[in-house]
Amino acid sequence: MPNPIDVHQGPTYMVWVDSSKKIATSTKITNALTHFRRKHRCDPVEIIVHESVLGTKSEVPLRAERFVNQNYFYLPIPDT
């Protein structure tokens, strides 16, 4: 079994899910940012989103990844 100190761990994410069809994607991103800021008292460096969301305006840079489902928003939590 590997030594836990030697095992590399990747970043931790807060995942925001909003499948409401009545809310615009930009509002979903704003809601995710508001919650993240309230909880972690800082801004995320980026938001990882589905490819279809890339054209949406956001205060924080968006990065598309294929593994992300629509209506899911991954916000990396800073190391503490």
mmCIF file of the C-alpha atoms, coordinates in Angstrom:
data_MODEL
# 
_entry.id   MODEL 
# 
loop_
_atom_site.group_PDB 
_atom_site.id 
_atom_site.type_symbol 
_atom_site.label_atom_id 
_atom_site.label_alt_id 
_atom_site.label_comp_id 
_atom_site.label_asym_id 
_atom_site.label_entity_id 
_atom_site.label_seq_id 
_atom_site.pdbx_PDB_ins_code 
_atom_site.Cartn_x 
_atom_site.Cartn_y 
_atom_site.Cartn_z 
_atom_site.occupancy 
_atom_site.B_iso_or_equiv 
_atom_site.pdbx_formal_charge 
_atom_site.auth_seq_id 
_atom_site.auth_comp_id 
_atom_site.auth_asym_id 
_atom_site.auth_atom_id 
_atom_site.pdbx_PDB_model_num 
ATOM 1  C CA . MET A 1 1  ? 0.000   0.000  0.000   1.00 0.00 ? 1  MET A CA 1 
ATOM 2  C CA . PRO A 1 2  ? 1.449   3.429  -0.919  1.00 0.00 ? 2  PRO A CA 1 
ATOM 3  C CA . ASN A 1 3  ? 2.397   5.883  1.749   1.00 0.00 ? 3  ASN A CA 1 
ATOM 4  C CA . PRO A 1 4  ? -0.462  8.467  1.972   1.00 0.00 ? 4  PRO A CA 1 
ATOM 5  C CA . ILE A 1 5  ? 2.106   11.260 2.028   1.00 0.00 ? 5  ILE A CA 1 
ATOM 6  C CA . ASP A 1 6  ? 3.487   10.162 -1.365  1.00 0.00 ? 6  ASP A CA 1 
ATOM 7  C CA . VAL A 1 7  ? 0.093   9.965  -3.116  1.00 0.00 ? 7  VAL A CA 1 
ATOM 8  C CA . HIS A 1 8  ? -0.655  12.975 -5.308  1.00 0.00 ? 8  HIS A CA 1 
ATOM 9  C CA . GLN A 1 9  ? -4.136  14.335 -4.943  1.00 0.00 ? 9  GLN A CA 1 
ATOM 10 C CA . GLY A 1 10 ? -5.744  16.640 -7.471  1.00 0.00 ? 10 GLY A CA 1 
ATOM 11 C CA . PRO A 1 11 ? -7.789  19.732 -6.747  1.00 0.00 ? 11 PRO A CA 1 
ATOM 12 C CA . THR A 1 12 ? -11.075 19.627 -4.864  1.00 0.00 ? 12 THR A CA 1 
ATOM 13 C CA . TYR A 1 13 ? -14.137 21.132 -6.517  1.00 0.00 ? 13 TYR A CA 1 
ATOM 14 C CA . MET A 1 14 ? -17.419 22.593 -5.434  1.00 0.00 ? 14 MET A CA 1 
ATOM 15 C CA . VAL A 1 15 ? -19.981 21.305 -7.929  1.00 0.00 ? 15 VAL A CA 1 
ATOM 16 C CA . TRP A 1 16 ? -23.023 23.461 -8.608  1.00 0.00 ? 16 TRP A CA 1 
ATOM 17 C CA . VAL A 1 17 ? -25.949 21.702 -10.320 1.00 0.00 ? 17 VAL A CA 1 
ATOM 18 C CA . ASP A 1 18 ? -28.974 23.565 -11.646 1.00 0.00 ? 18 ASP A CA 1 
ATOM 19 C CA . SER A 1 19 ? -31.168 21.795 -14.185 1.00 0.00 ? 19 SER A CA 1 
ATOM 20 C CA . SER A 1 20 ? -33.925 24.416 -14.209 1.00 0.00 ? 20 SER A CA 1 
ATOM 21 C CA . LYS A 1 21 ? -35.024 25.249 -17.736 1.00 0.00 ? 21 LYS A CA 1 
ATOM 22 C CA . LYS A 1 22 ? -36.513 28.577 -16.599 1.00 0.00 ? 22 LYS A CA 1 
ATOM 23 C CA . ILE A 1 23 ? -33.179 30.060 -15.492 1.00 0.00 ? 23 ILE A CA 1 
ATOM 24 C CA . ALA A 1 24 ? -30.614 31.406 -17.957 1.00 0.00 ? 24 ALA A CA 1 
ATOM 25 C CA . THR A 1 25 ? -27.155 29.829 -17.891 1.00 0.00 ? 25 THR A CA 1 
ATOM 26 C CA . SER A 1 26 ? -25.557 33.159 -16.977 1.00 0.00 ? 26 SER A CA 1 
ATOM 27 C CA . THR A 1 27 ? -27.831 33.338 -13.907 1.00 0.00 ? 27 THR A CA 1 
ATOM 28 C CA . LYS A 1 28 ? -26.881 29.778 -12.942 1.00 0.00 ? 28 LYS A CA 1 
ATOM 29 C CA . ILE A 1 29 ? -23.206 30.781 -13.100 1.00 0.00 ? 29 ILE A CA 1 
ATOM 30 C CA . THR A 1 30 ? -23.889 33.905 -11.026 1.00 0.00 ? 30 THR A CA 1 
ATOM 31 C CA . ASN A 1 31 ? -25.731 31.804 -8.423  1.00 0.00 ? 31 ASN A CA 1 
ATOM 32 C CA . ALA A 1 32 ? -22.814 29.340 -8.262  1.00 0.00 ? 32 ALA A CA 1 
ATOM 33 C CA . LEU A 1 33 ? -20.332 32.218 -7.842  1.00 0.00 ? 33 LEU A CA 1 
ATOM 34 C CA . THR A 1 34 ? -22.436 33.827 -5.103  1.00 0.00 ? 34 THR A CA 1 
ATOM 35 C CA . HIS A 1 35 ? -22.590 30.576 -3.145  1.00 0.00 ? 35 HIS A CA 1 
ATOM 36 C CA . PHE A 1 36 ? -18.879 29.889 -3.653  1.00 0.00 ? 36 PHE A CA 1 
ATOM 37 C CA . ARG A 1 37 ? -17.894 33.376 -2.503  1.00 0.00 ? 37 ARG A CA 1 
ATOM 38 C CA . ARG A 1 38 ? -20.121 33.146 0.565   1.00 0.00 ? 38 ARG A CA 1 
ATOM 39 C CA . LYS A 1 39 ? -18.752 29.737 1.526   1.00 0.00 ? 39 LYS A CA 1 
ATOM 40 C CA . HIS A 1 40 ? -15.044 30.128 0.683   1.00 0.00 ? 40 HIS A CA 1 
ATOM 41 C CA . ARG A 1 41 ? -14.626 33.926 0.959   1.00 0.00 ? 41 ARG A CA 1 
ATOM 42 C CA . CYS A 1 42 ? -12.720 34.197 -2.308  1.00 0.00 ? 42 CYS A CA 1 
ATOM 43 C CA . ASP A 1 43 ? -13.221 33.953 -6.067  1.00 0.00 ? 43 ASP A CA 1 
ATOM 44 C CA . PRO A 1 44 ? -12.572 30.743 -7.994  1.00 0.00 ? 44 PRO A CA 1 
ATOM 45 C CA . VAL A 1 45 ? -9.794  30.917 -10.585 1.00 0.00 ? 45 VAL A CA 1 
ATOM 46 C CA . GLU A 1 46 ? -12.064 29.341 -13.224 1.00 0.00 ? 46 GLU A CA 1 
ATOM 47 C CA . ILE A 1 47 ? -15.304 27.446 -13.736 1.00 0.00 ? 47 ILE A CA 1 
ATOM 48 C CA . ILE A 1 48 ? -15.243 24.153 -15.605 1.00 0.00 ? 48 ILE A CA 1 
ATOM 49 C CA . VAL A 1 49 ? -18.369 23.773 -17.740 1.00 0.00 ? 49 VAL A CA 1 
ATOM 50 C CA . HIS A 1 50 ? -19.931 21.782 -20.577 1.00 0.00 ? 50 HIS A CA 1 
ATOM 51 C CA . GLU A 1 51 ? -18.829 22.796 -24.086 1.00 0.00 ? 51 GLU A CA 1 
ATOM 52 C CA . SER A 1 52 ? -22.234 24.352 -24.868 1.00 0.00 ? 52 SER A CA 1 
ATOM 53 C CA . VAL A 1 53 ? -21.767 26.969 -22.128 1.00 0.00 ? 53 VAL A CA 1 
ATOM 54 C CA . LEU A 1 54 ? -18.572 28.559 -23.487 1.00 0.00 ? 54 LEU A CA 1 
ATOM 55 C CA . GLY A 1 55 ? -20.291 31.548 -25.103 1.00 0.00 ? 55 GLY A CA 1 
ATOM 56 C CA . THR A 1 56 ? -21.933 32.596 -21.828 1.00 0.00 ? 56 THR A CA 1 
ATOM 57 C CA . LYS A 1 57 ? -20.753 35.767 -20.096 1.00 0.00 ? 57 LYS A CA 1 
ATOM 58 C CA . SER A 1 58 ? -19.082 35.241 -16.749 1.00 0.00 ? 58 SER A CA 1 
ATOM 59 C CA . GLU A 1 59 ? -17.004 37.253 -14.278 1.00 0.00 ? 59 GLU A CA 1 
ATOM 60 C CA . VAL A 1 60 ? -14.665 34.251 -13.981 1.00 0.00 ? 60 VAL A CA 1 
ATOM 61 C CA . PRO A 1 61 ? -12.994 32.466 -16.928 1.00 0.00 ? 61 PRO A CA 1 
ATOM 62 C CA . LEU A 1 62 ? -14.865 29.424 -18.225 1.00 0.00 ? 62 LEU A CA 1 
ATOM 63 C CA . ARG A 1 63 ? -13.095 26.252 -19.344 1.00 0.00 ? 63 ARG A CA 1 
ATOM 64 C CA . ALA A 1 64 ? -14.935 23.525 -21.262 1.00 0.00 ? 64 ALA A CA 1 
ATOM 65 C CA . GLU A 1 65 ? -14.336 19.846 -20.583 1.00 0.00 ? 65 GLU A CA 1 
ATOM 66 C CA . ARG A 1 66 ? -16.069 16.873 -22.190 1.00 0.00 ? 66 ARG A CA 1 
ATOM 67 C CA . PHE A 1 67 ? -16.613 15.067 -18.887 1.00 0.00 ? 67 PHE A CA 1 
ATOM 68 C CA . VAL A 1 68 ? -18.845 17.845 -17.523 1.00 0.00 ? 68 VAL A CA 1 
ATOM 69 C CA . ASN A 1 69 ? -22.581 17.361 -17.971 1.00 0.00 ? 69 ASN A CA 1 
ATOM 70 C CA . GLN A 1 70 ? -24.825 20.230 -18.982 1.00 0.00 ? 70 GLN A CA 1 
ATOM 71 C CA . ASN A 1 71 ? -26.064 22.249 -16.003 1.00 0.00 ? 71 ASN A CA 1 
ATOM 72 C CA . TYR A 1 72 ? -23.035 21.199 -13.904 1.00 0.00 ? 72 TYR A CA 1 
ATOM 73 C CA . PHE A 1 73 ? -20.467 23.794 -12.897 1.00 0.00 ? 73 PHE A CA 1 
ATOM 74 C CA . TYR A 1 74 ? -17.143 22.799 -11.280 1.00 0.00 ? 74 TYR A CA 1 
ATOM 75 C CA . LEU A 1 75 ? -15.487 25.520 -9.201  1.00 0.00 ? 75 LEU A CA 1 
ATOM 76 C CA . PRO A 1 76 ? -12.033 24.621 -7.839  1.00 0.00 ? 76 PRO A CA 1 
ATOM 77 C CA . ILE A 1 77 ? -11.621 25.160 -4.106  1.00 0.00 ? 77 ILE A CA 1 
ATOM 78 C CA . PRO A 1 78 ? -8.329  26.835 -3.179  1.00 0.00 ? 78 PRO A CA 1 
ATOM 79 C CA . ASP A 1 79 ? -5.825  24.888 -1.096  1.00 0.00 ? 79 ASP A CA 1 
ATOM 80 C CA . THR A 1 80 ? -5.874  25.842 2.542   1.00 0.00 ? 80 THR A CA 1 
# 
